[in-house]
C-alpha cells in the first residue's frame, strides 16, 4: 500500500447523513448555497450529494447548523453514480470535523 493510501484512510468514515449547507462563490462573485446531506463523514473529510458545478481543486465552506460546525474544504474529487447523482468528495482544511458530537 502506498503512503498516500494509508494517510487517506487513517480517519474512520461514518456512513451518517448529516444535514449540511455548502457555500461557494461563483465565477460572477455571487454566493451560492446548497442544502444537502453527507453520505459519509470523517474527521478529515466527507462525501456529499451535490448539484454544484465544482471540480477538483475548488474551495467551499461546509456548515452544519445542527452541530454548530463550519469548515473550509477543498474538492478532492467529483463522481456521478449510475443513477446520475453527483457527489463531491471533500477534504477539510486546517480543521477537523468533531465526530464526538454526532
N, C-alpha and C positions, 0 to 999 in steps of 0.2 A: 504494500500500500504506500502511496505517496505521502509525503509530509503534509501537503495541502489537503488531501482527503481526510487525514486524521484530524487536522485543525478544524475543518469544517464540521466534523462530526463530534467534537468534544462537548457540544451543548445538546442536552436532551430535547427532542422535539415533542411537543404535546399536541395531539390532534383535537384542539379545542376551538370552537367557533366564537372568537372574541369579537364583539362589535367594535369597529374602528372607523375613523374618518381619515381619509388620505387627502393631503393638501399639497397642491402643486401650483407653480406659476407657469402659465402657458407662454408660448413664444411671443404673444402680444402683450405680455405683462399682466394679464388678467388672472386673478386667483381662481383655481378650480378645486372644488370639493367633491369627494365621492364617499358616500356611506357604504360600507361593505363589512365583511367578516373575514377573519383569518381561517385558513384551512388547517394550518399548523403554526405553532409559535414556539420559539425557544428564547433563551436569554439573549442570543446574538442575532436573531432574525425571524422572519415569518414569511409564509406563503399566503397571499390574499387574492380573493377573486376581485378582478378589476377590469373595467372597460376603458380606463385611462390609456391614451396613446403614448405610453412611456417605454423607452428602450433601455437596454443595458447602459449603465453609467449615469443615468438621470438621478437627481436628488428630489426627495419629498419629505414631508412630515407625516408621521403616523401617530394618531392620538386615540385614546380611549377615555371618554368621559366617565364611564362606569368605574374604571380603575384609577383615574387621575394621572394618566401617563401620557407623555408627549415626547417623541423622539425623532431625530432626523435619521433618514435611511437612504441607502442607495439601491437602485435596481440592479440586482446581480444577474437576473435572467427573466425572460418573459416566455411563458408557454401557453399553448392552447390545447384543450382536451379534444378528444374525438367528437364530443358533443358541441364544441365551439366555445366553451367557457374559457376566457383568458385569465391567467394567473400571473401575478407579479411575485417574484422571489426577492425578498428584501433583506439587506444586511443593515443592522442598526449601527450608527456611527457614534463613537465616543461614549456611549451609554449602553446599559443592558436593560432588557425588559424584566421587571421584578416578578418572576414566576410565583414567588411565595404568596402574592396577593390574589392569585387566580383561584 
